[in-house]
Amino acid sequence: KGKTYKMYGRLLDEIKAAGLTKREIAAFIGVEPSNFSCMIYGVHGNGCRCAISLERAIAIQEKYFPGVSVNELFKTNEYVL
């Protein structure tokens, strides 16, 4: 059996729909692109869990997706690794 993790699926969809890159958003919040990917998928390569802080979530929403609420943008989808 695998572990259950949560990812920000709506955020990924909105990034793609807006023609943005994860690298661009990572630079805006001051993290490495690989760390931002870990935040989106909720897990590091070593299996440790991680998430986007509330402050960073609000900053992303306000700058890039003002038409989508923070709650909706950062809804999570569960998946198993």
Secondary structure, 3 states (H helix, E strand, C coil): CCCEEEECHHHHHHHHHCCCCHHHHHHHHCCCHHHHHHHHHCECCCCCECCCCHHHHHHHHHHHCCCCCHHHHCCCEEEEC
